[in-house]
Amino acid sequence: MTLQGPGYLRPTLTGPVTAEEDRLLGEVCPGSRVFLPPGGPVAARPEWGPLLSVQTGHATDEVLRRQSSSGGALSAVLVHLLDSGQAAYVLQVAASADVPWLNQAVLSRCAGEVRHASGSRYAPSAPLEQIIQCLDRGERFVVVGKPCD
């Protein structure tokens, strides 16, 4: 991924893409197709796609709730997965240690690290930049990212 103007991360090819690689990319890209459940969506917005339901919730940990985005529900789930041993770590995005207006992918292994990385990041991010190394570790982990990531 390369930071390009005006402030976007874009994939940079390091070599030619074969027809098979292009086919595989099309298969795994969630934006390449949308499947609707039987009966269709509850409502639809062209810019968002089908809306199946809307739910609300928040973390019961007040510090996590206030420090995180949108009530900290996702951060609370991550802490639970780590504390219960269901995941060894979380691959997520946090503010860059070197350039605070940029992001970096980080591995969080405890509640404190999840809290440190919590909060929305309105800057370019590439949460999957370490995915190969994470897969090679052989440990169960959680990835936090958007479908387009």
Beta strands, then each sheet from edge to edge (+ up, - down):
strand 1: 2-4
strand 2: 8-10
strand 3: 43-45
strand 4: 49-51
strand 5: 89-95
strand 6: 103-108
strand 7: 141-143
sheet 1: 1+ 2-
sheet 2: 3+ 4-
sheet 3: 6+ 5- 7-
end
